[in-house]
């Protein structure tokens, strides 16, 4: 979905719109899944990266600008625990019990008129 909003910055408001957000690359060089006896599943993803392309527009009382942008997030680490209740009363269900995510580097490139 598009992101639209405004922020107070310096002497006035900055209105922004980020649209046409597309994930263009995902790398998962280190991923593992392990069973947790009697409780569920543990997913660990290490050193992952993600690249996103988008359109952006900003407007202030002094100027407006817009263009294309790319965001590259790297050194992403995720640990997630999923519970899988073992009752034979219905279909198997999976729910997220805990999740921890960290990212190391974020590189943002904005191309516009200014």
NUTORTI-467252 format. One record per residue (C-alpha): x, y, z; residue in one letter; residue number from 1. Coordinates in nm, 3 decimals. Example, Ala and Ser with C-alpha at 12.3 -4.5 7.8 and 13.67 -1.06 7.14 Angstrom:
BEGIN
atom u = 1.230 v = -0.450 w = 0.780 rest = a nr = 1
atom u = 1.367 v = -0.106 w = 0.714 rest = s nr = 2
end
This chain:
BEGIN
atom u = 0.000 v = 0.000 w = 0.000 rest = x nr = 1
atom u = 0.098 v = 0.363 w = -0.050 rest = x nr = 2
atom u = 0.233 v = 0.566 w = 0.243 rest = x nr = 3
atom u = 0.099 v = 0.920 w = 0.281 rest = x nr = 4
atom u = 0.133 v = 1.165 w = 0.566 rest = x nr = 5
atom u = 0.294 v = 1.477 w = 0.704 rest = x nr = 6
atom u = 0.561 v = 1.561 w = 0.959 rest = x nr = 7
atom u = 0.659 v = 1.884 w = 1.134 rest = x nr = 8
atom u = 1.012 v = 1.965 w = 1.031 rest = x nr = 9
atom u = 1.198 v = 2.288 w = 1.095 rest = x nr = 10
atom u = 0.980 v = 2.585 w = 1.001 rest = x nr = 11
atom u = 0.679 v = 2.397 w = 0.867 rest = x nr = 12
atom u = 0.507 v = 2.079 w = 0.763 rest = x nr = 13
atom u = 0.643 v = 1.833 w = 0.511 rest = x nr = 14
atom u = 0.379 v = 1.635 w = 0.324 rest = x nr = 15
atom u = 0.496 v = 1.310 w = 0.169 rest = x nr = 16
atom u = 0.364 v = 1.032 w = -0.049 rest = x nr = 17
atom u = 0.542 v = 0.705 w = -0.123 rest = x nr = 18
atom u = 0.371 v = 0.496 w = -0.390 rest = x nr = 19
atom u = 0.422 v = 0.204 w = -0.628 rest = x nr = 20
atom u = 0.624 v = 0.019 w = -0.366 rest = x nr = 21
atom u = 0.774 v = -0.299 w = -0.513 rest = x nr = 22
atom u = 1.006 v = -0.553 w = -0.353 rest = x nr = 23
atom u = 1.260 v = -0.619 w = -0.629 rest = x nr = 24
atom u = 1.507 v = -0.851 w = -0.452 rest = x nr = 25
atom u = 1.521 v = -1.073 w = -0.145 rest = x nr = 26
atom u = 1.828 v = -1.270 w = -0.042 rest = x nr = 27
atom u = 1.823 v = -1.532 w = 0.235 rest = x nr = 28
atom u = 2.179 v = -1.669 w = 0.241 rest = x nr = 29
atom u = 2.137 v = -1.834 w = 0.581 rest = x nr = 30
atom u = 1.804 v = -1.980 w = 0.691 rest = x nr = 31
atom u = 1.720 v = -2.273 w = 0.915 rest = x nr = 32
atom u = 1.410 v = -2.434 w = 1.059 rest = x nr = 33
atom u = 1.418 v = -2.656 w = 1.366 rest = x nr = 34
atom u = 1.154 v = -2.839 w = 1.565 rest = x nr = 35
atom u = 1.101 v = -2.748 w = 1.928 rest = x nr = 36
atom u = 0.978 v = -3.073 w = 2.088 rest = x nr = 37
atom u = 0.627 v = -3.041 w = 2.222 rest = x nr = 38
atom u = 0.589 v = -2.675 w = 2.140 rest = x nr = 39
atom u = 0.651 v = -2.572 w = 1.781 rest = x nr = 40
atom u = 0.895 v = -2.454 w = 1.519 rest = x nr = 41
atom u = 1.188 v = -2.212 w = 1.531 rest = x nr = 42
atom u = 1.284 v = -2.016 w = 1.217 rest = x nr = 43
atom u = 1.620 v = -1.838 w = 1.203 rest = x nr = 44
atom u = 1.722 v = -1.616 w = 0.911 rest = x nr = 45
atom u = 2.067 v = -1.461 w = 0.911 rest = x nr = 46
atom u = 2.235 v = -1.192 w = 0.703 rest = x nr = 47
atom u = 1.934 v = -1.142 w = 0.475 rest = x nr = 48
atom u = 1.881 v = -0.842 w = 0.248 rest = x nr = 49
atom u = 1.588 v = -0.672 w = 0.079 rest = x nr = 50
atom u = 1.564 v = -0.416 w = -0.202 rest = x nr = 51
atom u = 1.255 v = -0.197 w = -0.256 rest = x nr = 52
atom u = 1.180 v = 0.042 w = -0.546 rest = x nr = 53
atom u = 0.923 v = 0.321 w = -0.512 rest = x nr = 54
atom u = 0.796 v = 0.658 w = -0.629 rest = x nr = 55
atom u = 0.819 v = 0.947 w = -0.383 rest = x nr = 56
atom u = 0.683 v = 1.302 w = -0.356 rest = x nr = 57
atom u = 0.736 v = 1.568 w = -0.091 rest = x nr = 58
atom u = 0.582 v = 1.913 w = -0.059 rest = x nr = 59
atom u = 0.659 v = 2.201 w = 0.177 rest = x nr = 60
atom u = 0.559 v = 2.567 w = 0.178 rest = x nr = 61
atom u = 0.885 v = 2.643 w = -0.011 rest = x nr = 62
atom u = 0.916 v = 2.366 w = -0.270 rest = x nr = 63
atom u = 0.796 v = 2.034 w = -0.397 rest = x nr = 64
atom u = 0.990 v = 1.746 w = -0.548 rest = x nr = 65
atom u = 0.946 v = 1.383 w = -0.642 rest = x nr = 66
atom u = 1.097 v = 1.097 w = -0.835 rest = x nr = 67
atom u = 1.205 v = 0.735 w = -0.801 rest = x nr = 68
atom u = 1.378 v = 0.583 w = -0.503 rest = x nr = 69
atom u = 1.549 v = 0.263 w = -0.396 rest = x nr = 70
atom u = 1.587 v = 0.131 w = -0.041 rest = x nr = 71
atom u = 1.834 v = -0.150 w = 0.028 rest = x nr = 72
atom u = 1.821 v = -0.310 w = 0.375 rest = x nr = 73
atom u = 2.102 v = -0.551 w = 0.462 rest = x nr = 74
atom u = 2.234 v = -0.749 w = 0.756 rest = x nr = 75
atom u = 1.879 v = -0.847 w = 0.853 rest = x nr = 76
atom u = 1.846 v = -1.114 w = 1.123 rest = x nr = 77
atom u = 1.512 v = -1.274 w = 1.217 rest = x nr = 78
atom u = 1.429 v = -1.529 w = 1.486 rest = x nr = 79
atom u = 1.067 v = -1.644 w = 1.501 rest = x nr = 80
atom u = 0.896 v = -1.907 w = 1.716 rest = x nr = 81
atom u = 0.572 v = -2.062 w = 1.592 rest = x nr = 82
atom u = 0.349 v = -2.276 w = 1.813 rest = x nr = 83
atom u = 0.166 v = -2.574 w = 1.672 rest = x nr = 84
atom u = -0.096 v = -2.708 w = 1.914 rest = x nr = 85
atom u = -0.112 v = -3.086 w = 1.895 rest = x nr = 86
atom u = -0.477 v = -3.159 w = 1.958 rest = x nr = 87
atom u = -0.650 v = -3.392 w = 1.718 rest = x nr = 88
atom u = -0.977 v = -3.198 w = 1.726 rest = x nr = 89
atom u = -0.945 v = -3.014 w = 1.395 rest = x nr = 90
atom u = -0.713 v = -2.884 w = 1.129 rest = x nr = 91
atom u = -0.356 v = -2.800 w = 1.228 rest = x nr = 92
atom u = -0.303 v = -2.436 w = 1.316 rest = x nr = 93
atom u = 0.016 v = -2.233 w = 1.346 rest = x nr = 94
atom u = 0.049 v = -1.910 w = 1.542 rest = x nr = 95
atom u = 0.343 v = -1.674 w = 1.590 rest = x nr = 96
atom u = 0.457 v = -1.687 w = 1.954 rest = x nr = 97
atom u = 0.757 v = -1.454 w = 1.934 rest = x nr = 98
atom u = 0.958 v = -1.268 w = 1.672 rest = x nr = 99
atom u = 1.277 v = -1.065 w = 1.691 rest = x nr = 100
atom u = 1.420 v = -0.875 w = 1.395 rest = x nr = 101
atom u = 1.727 v = -0.654 w = 1.362 rest = x nr = 102
atom u = 1.876 v = -0.480 w = 1.062 rest = x nr = 103
atom u = 2.228 v = -0.348 w = 1.022 rest = x nr = 104
atom u = 2.244 v = -0.118 w = 0.721 rest = x nr = 105
atom u = 1.984 v = 0.085 w = 0.533 rest = x nr = 106
atom u = 2.085 v = 0.259 w = 0.210 rest = x nr = 107
atom u = 1.831 v = 0.506 w = 0.063 rest = x nr = 108
atom u = 1.876 v = 0.659 w = -0.282 rest = x nr = 109
atom u = 1.630 v = 0.923 w = -0.404 rest = x nr = 110
atom u = 1.636 v = 1.050 w = -0.761 rest = x nr = 111
atom u = 1.438 v = 1.365 w = -0.829 rest = x nr = 112
atom u = 1.439 v = 1.707 w = -0.988 rest = x nr = 113
atom u = 1.634 v = 1.871 w = -0.705 rest = x nr = 114
end
